[in-house]
């Protein structure tokens, strides 16, 4: 169990680096890495402003990238690490791609998928929350405080 926790923290730190890239580009700082057999096969951050695309969430970009890298539309053997609980759109995309496991940091009390229905995930998808939650929440809180001039 301790080894899994250390692995989860390591990859969540990689996702946090992606979130920092998003922040540097004026995007909501959410980052993702997708891991297959302890190797990062995709990484992404929010690009909704840059691409002028409301669907350009980090998870959506990473899922597409991982599928291309693995040459498979299914990501059954993959873990998606994301700094913020996925929204309903991203959770549904993870269901369609059959992501094996989702690990997220901060809970999204307004738009997180768990506000709707846990059944949105694929039945075999495992979900772990709260990994590096404080750090993941801090980058978001800090971003919005700066944006609002506080």
DOSELO-458383 format. One record per residue (C-alpha): residue number from 1; residue in one letter; chain; x, y, z. Coordinates in Angstrom, 2 decimals. Example, Ala and Ser with C-alpha at 12.3 -4.5 7.8 and 13.67 -1.06 7.14 Angstrom:
+-----+---+---+---------+---------+---------+
|   k | r | c |       X |       Y |       Z |
+-----+---+---+---------+---------+---------+
|   1 | A | A |   12.30 |   -4.50 |    7.80 |
|   2 | S | A |   13.67 |   -1.06 |    7.14 |
+-----+---+---+---------+---------+---------+
This chain:
+-----+---+---+---------+---------+---------+
|   k | r | c |       X |       Y |       Z |
+-----+---+---+---------+---------+---------+
|   1 | X | A |    0.00 |    0.00 |    0.00 |
|   2 | X | A |    2.83 |    2.40 |    0.85 |
|   3 | X | A |    4.48 |    1.70 |   -2.52 |
|   4 | X | A |    1.24 |    2.51 |   -4.37 |
|   5 | X | A |    0.96 |    5.76 |   -2.41 |
|   6 | X | A |    4.52 |    6.75 |   -3.35 |
|   7 | X | A |    3.89 |    5.91 |   -7.01 |
|   8 | X | A |    0.66 |    7.91 |   -6.97 |
|   9 | X | A |    2.42 |   10.90 |   -5.39 |
|  10 | X | A |    5.25 |   10.73 |   -7.93 |
|  11 | X | A |    2.91 |   10.79 |  -10.91 |
|  12 | X | A |    0.65 |   13.42 |   -9.33 |
|  13 | X | A |    3.73 |   15.65 |   -9.06 |
|  14 | X | A |    4.19 |   15.17 |  -12.81 |
|  15 | X | A |    0.57 |   16.24 |  -13.30 |
|  16 | X | A |    1.22 |   19.28 |  -11.08 |
|  17 | X | A |    4.07 |   20.27 |  -13.43 |
|  18 | X | A |    1.55 |   20.21 |  -16.26 |
|  19 | X | A |   -0.80 |   22.35 |  -14.17 |
|  20 | X | A |    2.01 |   24.88 |  -13.73 |
|  21 | X | A |    2.43 |   25.03 |  -17.52 |
|  22 | X | A |   -1.28 |   25.76 |  -17.83 |
|  23 | X | A |   -1.01 |   28.57 |  -15.29 |
|  24 | X | A |    1.99 |   30.08 |  -17.09 |
|  25 | X | A |   -0.16 |   30.19 |  -20.24 |
|  26 | X | A |   -3.12 |   31.85 |  -18.48 |
|  27 | X | A |   -5.14 |   28.65 |  -18.37 |
|  28 | X | A |   -6.95 |   27.20 |  -15.37 |
|  29 | X | A |   -4.11 |   25.18 |  -13.83 |
|  30 | X | A |   -5.20 |   21.59 |  -14.30 |
|  31 | X | A |   -2.65 |   19.00 |  -15.37 |
|  32 | X | A |   -2.78 |   15.35 |  -16.36 |
|  33 | X | A |   -0.44 |   12.48 |  -16.98 |
|  34 | X | A |   -1.57 |    9.08 |  -18.20 |
|  35 | X | A |    0.58 |    6.17 |  -17.12 |
|  36 | X | A |    0.75 |    2.65 |  -18.51 |
|  37 | X | A |    2.96 |    0.09 |  -16.78 |
|  38 | X | A |    4.68 |    2.86 |  -14.76 |
|  39 | X | A |    5.57 |    4.83 |  -17.91 |
|  40 | X | A |    4.02 |    8.18 |  -18.84 |
|  41 | X | A |    2.35 |    7.74 |  -22.23 |
|  42 | X | A |    0.63 |   11.14 |  -22.34 |
|  43 | X | A |    0.70 |   14.45 |  -20.56 |
|  44 | X | A |   -1.41 |   17.54 |  -20.99 |
|  45 | X | A |   -2.75 |   20.67 |  -19.39 |
|  46 | X | A |   -5.83 |   22.78 |  -19.97 |
|  47 | X | A |   -5.77 |   24.63 |  -23.29 |
|  48 | X | A |   -9.29 |   26.02 |  -23.52 |
|  49 | X | A |   -8.10 |   29.64 |  -23.87 |
|  50 | X | A |   -5.20 |   28.93 |  -26.22 |
|  51 | X | A |   -7.29 |   26.76 |  -28.55 |
|  52 | X | A |  -10.53 |   28.71 |  -28.01 |
|  53 | X | A |  -12.18 |   25.36 |  -27.38 |
|  54 | X | A |  -14.35 |   24.73 |  -24.32 |
|  55 | X | A |  -13.65 |   21.00 |  -24.64 |
|  56 | X | A |   -9.84 |   21.35 |  -24.53 |
|  57 | X | A |   -9.61 |   20.12 |  -20.95 |
|  58 | X | A |   -6.37 |   18.46 |  -19.91 |
|  59 | X | A |   -8.04 |   15.04 |  -19.61 |
|  60 | X | A |   -9.53 |   15.20 |  -23.12 |
|  61 | X | A |   -6.19 |   16.12 |  -24.68 |
|  62 | X | A |   -4.32 |   13.46 |  -22.69 |
|  63 | X | A |   -6.83 |   10.70 |  -23.49 |
|  64 | X | A |   -6.47 |   11.41 |  -27.22 |
|  65 | X | A |   -2.69 |   11.53 |  -26.93 |
|  66 | X | A |   -2.51 |    8.26 |  -24.96 |
|  67 | X | A |   -4.81 |    6.48 |  -27.40 |
|  68 | X | A |   -2.63 |    7.63 |  -30.30 |
|  69 | X | A |    0.58 |    6.64 |  -28.51 |
|  70 | X | A |   -0.75 |    3.18 |  -27.63 |
|  71 | X | A |   -2.56 |    2.77 |  -30.95 |
|  72 | X | A |   -5.72 |    1.79 |  -29.09 |
|  73 | X | A |   -8.98 |    3.53 |  -28.30 |
|  74 | X | A |   -9.09 |    1.69 |  -24.96 |
|  75 | X | A |   -6.88 |    2.60 |  -22.01 |
|  76 | X | A |   -7.74 |   -0.35 |  -19.76 |
|  77 | X | A |   -4.19 |   -0.75 |  -18.46 |
|  78 | X | A |   -3.70 |    2.97 |  -17.85 |
|  79 | X | A |   -3.99 |    5.29 |  -14.87 |
|  80 | X | A |   -5.07 |    8.87 |  -15.42 |
|  81 | X | A |   -3.56 |   11.24 |  -12.86 |
|  82 | X | A |   -5.25 |   14.63 |  -12.74 |
|  83 | X | A |   -4.83 |   17.51 |  -10.31 |
|  84 | X | A |   -8.56 |   18.29 |  -10.16 |
|  85 | X | A |  -11.53 |   15.92 |  -10.05 |
|  86 | X | A |  -12.71 |   15.42 |  -13.63 |
|  87 | X | A |  -15.84 |   17.17 |  -14.81 |
|  88 | X | A |  -18.74 |   15.18 |  -16.22 |
|  89 | X | A |  -17.44 |   15.53 |  -19.81 |
|  90 | X | A |  -13.97 |   14.25 |  -18.91 |
|  91 | X | A |  -15.27 |   11.45 |  -16.70 |
|  92 | X | A |  -17.51 |   10.31 |  -19.56 |
|  93 | X | A |  -14.55 |   10.40 |  -21.97 |
|  94 | X | A |  -12.64 |    8.22 |  -19.50 |
|  95 | X | A |  -15.59 |    5.81 |  -19.50 |
|  96 | X | A |  -15.67 |    5.56 |  -23.30 |
|  97 | X | A |  -11.91 |    4.96 |  -23.38 |
|  98 | X | A |  -12.20 |    2.51 |  -20.48 |
|  99 | X | A |   -9.45 |    4.08 |  -18.38 |
| 100 | X | A |   -8.41 |    1.49 |  -15.81 |
| 101 | X | A |   -7.91 |    3.89 |  -12.93 |
| 102 | X | A |   -8.37 |    7.58 |  -12.18 |
| 103 | X | A |   -6.35 |    9.31 |   -9.46 |
| 104 | X | A |   -7.17 |   12.91 |   -8.68 |
| 105 | X | A |   -5.91 |   15.49 |   -6.24 |
| 106 | X | A |   -8.39 |   18.24 |   -5.39 |
| 107 | X | A |  -12.14 |   17.73 |   -5.28 |
| 108 | X | A |  -14.24 |   19.98 |   -7.53 |
| 109 | X | A |  -17.27 |   20.82 |   -5.41 |
| 110 | X | A |  -18.99 |   22.67 |   -8.26 |
| 111 | X | A |  -18.32 |   20.71 |  -11.43 |
| 112 | X | A |  -16.73 |   17.41 |  -10.39 |
| 113 | X | A |  -18.28 |   14.24 |  -11.77 |
| 114 | X | A |  -19.06 |   12.89 |   -8.31 |
| 115 | X | A |  -21.59 |   15.71 |   -7.89 |
| 116 | X | A |  -23.65 |   13.95 |  -10.53 |
| 117 | X | A |  -23.40 |   10.19 |  -10.53 |
| 118 | X | A |  -20.52 |    7.84 |   -9.80 |
| 119 | X | A |  -21.94 |    5.50 |  -12.45 |
| 120 | X | A |  -20.51 |    7.79 |  -15.15 |
| 121 | X | A |  -17.20 |    5.91 |  -14.92 |
| 122 | X | A |  -16.65 |    2.58 |  -16.61 |
| 123 | X | A |  -17.74 |   -0.20 |  -14.22 |
| 124 | X | A |  -14.17 |   -1.54 |  -14.01 |
| 125 | X | A |  -12.51 |    1.85 |  -13.46 |
| 126 | X | A |  -11.00 |    2.29 |  -10.03 |
| 127 | X | A |  -10.93 |    5.76 |   -8.52 |
| 128 | X | A |   -8.63 |    7.26 |   -5.88 |
| 129 | X | A |   -9.05 |   10.81 |   -4.62 |
| 130 | X | A |   -7.10 |   13.21 |   -2.44 |
| 131 | X | A |   -3.55 |   12.45 |   -3.66 |
| 132 | X | A |   -1.48 |   15.58 |   -2.89 |
| 133 | X | A |   -4.83 |   17.29 |   -2.41 |
| 134 | X | A |   -3.39 |   20.33 |   -0.60 |
| 135 | X | A |   -0.87 |   21.09 |   -3.35 |
| 136 | X | A |   -3.42 |   20.53 |   -6.10 |
| 137 | X | A |   -5.98 |   22.77 |   -4.41 |
| 138 | X | A |   -3.38 |   25.46 |   -3.66 |
| 139 | X | A |   -2.38 |   26.01 |   -7.29 |
| 140 | X | A |   -6.05 |   26.47 |   -8.24 |
| 141 | X | A |   -6.89 |   28.74 |   -5.31 |
| 142 | X | A |   -3.80 |   30.85 |   -5.94 |
| 143 | X | A |   -4.65 |   31.16 |   -9.66 |
| 144 | X | A |   -8.19 |   32.38 |   -9.01 |
| 145 | X | A |   -7.09 |   34.77 |   -6.26 |
| 146 | X | A |   -4.62 |   36.38 |   -8.65 |
| 147 | X | A |   -7.25 |   36.50 |  -11.39 |
| 148 | X | A |   -9.69 |   38.26 |   -9.08 |
| 149 | X | A |   -6.99 |   40.63 |   -7.88 |
| 150 | X | A |   -6.93 |   39.43 |   -4.27 |
+-----+---+---+---------+---------+---------+
